[in-house]
């Protein structure tokens, strides 16, 4: 397998076990001696459950590891901070008479679909920009739909910001031509704060697009059922459309097969279930383009401690 990129994302439908898999991979990287940062956006804070340790928005060393750090990004907090930052930026540039209306419009915008993804994406960019001290940064991403909308933002917003820049530069030019004497302060595109902010945003999205396409790798986690496989197939197509490389698939929560001497209704059910799941595994291996890099059985206990190491051993993903 080719050398792993610095940024590794584990995606998939909600509830398939991304936190378990991403934590196991981070464990694997750290035990191999790589300085590793695990980044979670799970509002349930499942990473804290895996390592039996509380985390927050700043990287914190994981107990029992020399080279593993973890952080949990709170989506609601990111949206709130994103909202306040936009209000402050706009409030500095508009007349006081319309500040309240600007606030109302921004509040409405943050209730629309995609607001969480936009706020989280800014935080992802910040993490990626400041990750030079880590050999590997592992993202436990949000469910497939939200993740794909988040990852598609650079290509959409770069063009949108270009158009806004063009309109703003035209308006500044017209303003200067219309200015009479010294009655109004003259503006210039070079010193215009709105243009400067738009250019900064555009540069951020260009950085994200380049980083995700050239310095990141993506793995999709799925479960052995028809619905999950259909969702995974659609996700692969969506990643391909965005020129984002899917490095492999992980089948999680496979049913353990009962011992041969076990009989009865429960054993018969388990054997039928195992047979059905094996058919799904074969489908992934023979018809999906990304390789199957792990088939992980359901554990009786919560995956943490030694069980986390066991799952890490089952991941055929290079460090």
N, C-alpha and C positions, 0 to 999 in steps of 0.2 A: 504494500500500500504506500502511496506517495506520502511525503512528509506532511505533517499536520500544520495547518495555518494557526496563527496566533489566536484568532477568535473562532470559537466553536459554539454553534447554536443547536439546541435540541428543541424541535417543535413537534406539533401534533395536536390532535383534537383534545379538548379538555377532559381530564380524568384518565388519560391513558398511562400515566406514570412518568411524565417528563422529569419531575423533580427527583424521583428515585434514580433514573438513568443519568441525568446530568450530575447529580451528586456522586454517583459511582464513578463516572468518568473523571470528575475533578479529583476524587480520591486516587484514582489510578495515576493521574498526572503528577499529583503531589508525591505519591510514594515512589515515583520514578525520578524524583529530585527536581521537578520543574516548579518554579514559583507560580502558583496557580490562584486565580481569583474566580470564585463562583458567584454569579450574579443572578438573583431571583427576582421575578416580578409577580410572584404568586401572592395574591392578597391574603391567602390563608396561612402564609408564612410556614409552609411545609418544610423548608430547608432547616428551620429551627428545630422541627421535630426529628428530622433525620440525624442531626448532630447533637441533639439535646442541648442546644445552646441558643441564646437569643442573639439576633443580629439586627442591625439597623441600616441606615442609608450610607454609612461609611464602612469601608472594608475593615474587617476585624479578623484577627488570626483565629483559626479554628482550634479548639482545645485538642491536644494529642497529636498535632501535626506541626512540622517545622516549616513547611512551605505551602500551606493552604490557608487562604483567606476567603471570607464570604461576606456578602452584603445583600440586604433585602430592600428593593425599591418598592415603596408604597405607592401604587397607582393613584389613589385618591389624593395623597399629599402632593404628588407630582402635578396633577391637574390643577390643584389649588394654587401651587406656587407658579405654575405656568400662567394661570389666569391673572394673578397679581402682577407678574412681571410685564405682561402685555398691557395691562391697565396703566402701570407706571410709565411705560415707554410712550404710549399714546397720549397720556395725560400731559406729558411734557411738551407735546407738539401741537396740541389743539387749543382752541379758545376755551376758557373756563366755562363759557355758557353752554357748551355741548359735551362737557366731561361726563355728566350724568347719562346722557344718551349713549355715549361711547361705552360706558360701563355696562349699560343694559344690553347693548348689542353683543359685547364680549361674553357676558353671562349666558346669553342665548346660544352663542356659537359653541360654548363649551358643554352644552347639553345635547349637541348633535352627535350622530355616529362619527367615530374617528377622533373625537377630542382626546380620549385617553391615549390612543396610539400616537397622536401628535405630541402630547406632553411626554410620554415615555420615550419617544424617539429622540427628543432633545437630550434626555438623560442618558440614553444609550450612546449618543454621539460624545457626550462629555466623558463617559467611562472609557470609550475607545480612544479618545484623544489623550487621556491621562494614564494609559495602561502600559507605558514603556517599561515599568519596573517588573512586569509580569511576563513570564514565558508563555503562559496560556491563560486566556480569559474564557470561561465557560458560561454561556447564557442559558438559564432555564426560562424559556420564552413563554409568552402567553399562548392561548389556543390558536389553532391554525388560521382562522379567518382574520383575527386581529393582528396576528404576526405578519401575514401577507400584506395587509393594508399598511402596516407600519413600514415594512421593508420596501414597499413600492413608492413611498413618499418622495425619495430623492428624485426619481425620474419625472414625477408629476410636478413637484414644486420648483424644480430648477427652471423649467419652462415658464411656469406661472410667475416666478420672481423676475425672470428676464423681461416679461411683458410689463410688470409693475415698474421695474426700473426705467424702461423706455418711456412709459406714461409720465412718471415722476420727473424725469429729466426734461421732457417736453414742457411740463407745467412750470418748472423752474425757469426755463428759457423764456417762456411767455411772460412770466411774472417780472423778469428783469427788463424785458422789452417794454412792459407797460408801466414800470416804475417811473415816477416823475421827480426829478431832482433828488433832494435828500428827504422828501416827505416820508418815505418808507425805507427801511433797511434793505439793502440789496442782498440777494441770496446768490449762491453759486452751487452748482452740482457737486463741486469738490467738498464744500463744507456743509452740505445739507444733511442733517441728522437722519432723516427718513431714508434717504438714498444710502447713507452709510450703513444703516441697520439692515436694509434689504440686501446689500452686498455681503454683509456678514452672514446673513441667513443663507444666501445662495452658496457661499463658500462652505458653510457647514454641511449643506446637503450634498455638494459635490464631493467633499471629503467622505461622507457616509457612503455614497454610491461607489466610490473607488475602493473604499475599505471593504465593503460587503462583497464586492465582486472579485477582489484580488487578494484579500488577506483574511477571508473568512471561509468557513465550511459549515454545511448544514446537514443535520441528521434528523430524520423523522421517526417518531415513536408511534407505534400503532398496537392495537389489540387484535387477537385472532377472531374477528367477527366481520360479517359482510359490510356493515355500516362503516366500521373503522377503515376497512380496506378501500372502500369507495372514496371516503374522505381523503385518504392518503394518496390515492391515484390523482384526485383533483389537485391536491397540494403539490405533487411532483410537477404536474403540468404548469401550475402557476409559478413555481420557482423557475422552471425552464424558461417561461415567457419573460421573466425578469432577469435572465442570465445569471441566476444564483445557483451555484453548484450544490447538488444534493449528494453527499458523500456516501450515504448508506441508510438502510432501514433497520429499525430495531423492533422486533415482535415481543411484546411484553405481556405478562400475565397468562402464560400458557398453563393449561391444567396438568398437574402431575398424573402420570398413569398409575393405577392401583397395582399392587403386587399380584402376580399370577394366581396365587391361592385365594385371593379375595373374591367372594361371591356376593350375591344379593343385589337388591335394587340399586343401592348406592354405587356399587362397583360397576354394574352394567351401565348406569348413567355416565360415570366417569369415562369408561372406555368409549362410549359413543361420542362423548364430548371431545375426547382426545383425537378420535378419528376425524371428526369435523375440523378441528383445529389444525391437524396435520395437512388436511387438504388446503386450508388457507395458507399455511406456510409454504406448501409446494407452489401455490399460485404466485406468491410473492417471489419465490426463487426462480420461477420459469417465465413469468410474464412481466415483472416489473424491471425497469432498467437499473436503478440503483441496487447494489448488492444488499443482501440480508447479512448484517454484521453481528447480530445477536438474536437468539431465541431464548427468552428468559421465563422460567417457570414461576408461578405464583408461590410466594413463601407463606408459611402459616403465620409467622410473626411479622411485625413491622420491620421494614428493611432499614437497619442501622447497625453500627458496630461491625462485627464479624460478617454479618449478612451483607453489608455494603461492600466489603472486600470480595465476597463471593460473586456478587453481581458484577463488580468491576472486572473480575477474571473472565467473565462470560462475554465481555464486550470486545469484539475483534476490531477495535478502533485504535489506531496507532497514537502514541503520545509524542 
